[in-house]
Amino acid sequence: MSFSSGVPAKGASGKNPGSDFRSTVLDPIPRIATLWGVLGLAAYALARTLAYARMRPLSIDEVLTQAVCRQASLPAIWKALSQGADGQPPFFYLIERSTAWVILNEHIGYRLLPALGFLCTLILVYVFVKTQNGAVPALVCASLLLMTPLFTIYAAEARPYSPLTACIAIALVCYQRTPALPWVGALFLSLFVACSIHYYAVFVLCPFFLAELAVVYESKKVRFWVWLALLAALVPLGIYWPLLMQIKQHWGPHFFAPVSSRALPLMYAWYLGVAPAWAMALVGAAFVAVLTTLSPMASQRSDPKGSPVASGANRVLVLGLIVLPIVGFAAARFAHTAIVNRYFLPAILGIVVAAGDVLSRLKPKGLVGAAMFVLLAVGVQELGFWTSPRHRVVPAEQVGSLANFAEAVHHEDLPIVVSGVDAYLECWHYAPPVLRQRIMALVDPAKAATYTGLDTDQVTLGLRSFEPVAVRDFAPFAADHPVFLLYSTGSVLDWWPARLADDGHRLQLLATHGREAMFLVELKPPVPN
């Protein structure tokens, strides 16, 4: 088995061997057309993402992002995070608020960085696959990204997952061009930023270390500057370690649901938008497609048609990205903690890039057919987006149901408890001043963990120390308000109706609409000591 340590070798003419072959056979569509195609995809992706960002209300996670970004200085951000207000590294909030300062519309300003992150990812996937497999497979692989959560969700969400994936895409292209020192420097910067905006980026470094070990194994040489770049990228984790431990201690042991045996299939299914069984089959096929290029026979011979064999180290890197969720799953089991699907979104890059290996083996007609199939699928998806009314939610109407309930049931003198911290923060963010003064959230971390298995009440407790949210502990609130209104949304975190009913308090249903309901709650008198 023979691994090359950089870009494919060049011939005397300065061109990659087999480049003419790709232009005439593997790429039945002219390369200039694929370039215009990827630029068109990028322009559409940016326009669609910004349109979606403008329509979409801020989620609870984005409200937390905004709250931390509004802190006056880096020490203030650090303090808010240490109290459990949110769970990302401080650097993420510094770069997030830089775009929010430029664009005053909060739905665009806070989401511009993720939108640009996806744009960067799309173009760099094209560049990476084009180097290894040709222009047409690269265009198809870039198109596949539009059918993943990277585009449909996180390109328009003010969280670090899209910028993180963009950093890994940059690192992929840079690693493909090592050991040239400018590319090694860019590799370090991209991975350093990745570890600076998300703690779990440390797992994404594992495939790069594996790839470099493959170089050492085959060449019997250590590329000092590449190893230094990879190791130095871990520095942010050391800087943030005390903060990370404070966050973990503040949130408690149940912040996320524990890892189950079904986590991996469901994770891959969510990435690919298919059933778990199909997802595992497709991931297995992608893994095998890349693995076969690493077999001794595959790497010791030239392609019969003259196409160069891509760097073996790059293939190991792609394999490492494909199995990234498995690494995270094993680490979570070992540390008795939990993982969330979105933490390992860069695994999508490995799956999509692996598709380039499959596409490059197709005959010209098959390649064109695959391209048309993918573009048709993207077209149908996007037609559904633009014609579906659920994507036309006006952010200001996020609190509309609560306002209608409050007006319909009267009881203007009673406070309104919004059940579930997620619903409360979203309602609090969009509520008009009069309604905001009436709504509040109740927290009881021990009971929340019992009813939901989560410690999400801890986030709200951390937030109230620096944001004007009306968050009350249940015991003192009950002493002051034996009668109040309870707004229930039916979400996963909506546990107060069940808890109050179990404790024997009286709940009278006043109004309902779908899963939402408004109750009049009368607390039973406390038992005398």
Sequence and secondary structure as in RCSB ss.txt:
>XXXX:A:sequence
MSFSSGVPAKGASGKNPGSDFRSTVLDPIPRIATLWGVLGLAAYALARTLAYARMRPLSIDEVLTQAVCRQASLP
AIWKALSQGADGQPPFFYLIERSTAWVILNEHIGYRLLPALGFLCTLILVYVFVKTQNGAVPALVCASLLLMTPL
FTIYAAEARPYSPLTACIAIALVCYQRTPALPWVGALFLSLFVACSIHYYAVFVLCPFFLAELAVVYESKKVRFW
VWLALLAALVPLGIYWPLLMQIKQHWGPHFFAPVSSRALPLMYAWYLGVAPAWAMALVGAAFVAVLTTLSPMASQ
RSDPKGSPVASGANRVLVLGLIVLPIVGFAAARFAHTAIVNRYFLPAILGIVVAAGDVLSRLKPKGLVGAAMFVL
LAVGVQELGFWTSPRHRVVPAEQVGSLANFAEAVHHEDLPIVVSGVDAYLECWHYAPPVLRQRIMALVDPAKAAT
YTGLDTDQVTLGLRSFEPVAVRDFAPFAADHPVFLLYSTGSVLDWWPARLADDGHRLQLLATHGREAMFLVELKP
PVPN
>XXXX:A:secstr
    SSS    TTSS TTHHHIIIII  S HHHHHHHHHHHHHHHHHHHHHHHHHS   HHHHHHHHHHTSSSHH
HHHHHHHTTS  S HHHHHHHHHHHHH   HHHHTTHHHHHHHHHHHHHHHHHHHHHH HHHHHHHHHHGGGSHH
HHTGGGSSSTHHHHHHHHHHHHHHHHTTTSHHHHHHHHHHHHHHHHH TTHHHHHHHHHHHHHHHHHHHS   HH
HHHHHHHTTHHHHHHHHHHHHHHHHH TTSS    TTHHHHHHHHHHTS HHHHHHHHHHHHHHHHGGGSHHHHH
S  TTS     HHHHHHHHHHHTHHHHHHHHHHHHT    GGGGTTHHHHHHHHHHHHHHTS HHHHHHHHHHHH
HHHHHHHHHHHH GGG   GGGGGHHHHHHHHHH  TTS EEESSHHHHHHHHHH  HHHHTTEEEEE HHHHHH
HHS  THHHHHHHTTTS   EEEHHHHHHH SEEEEEE   TT  HHHHHHHTT EEEEEEEETTEEEEEEE   
    
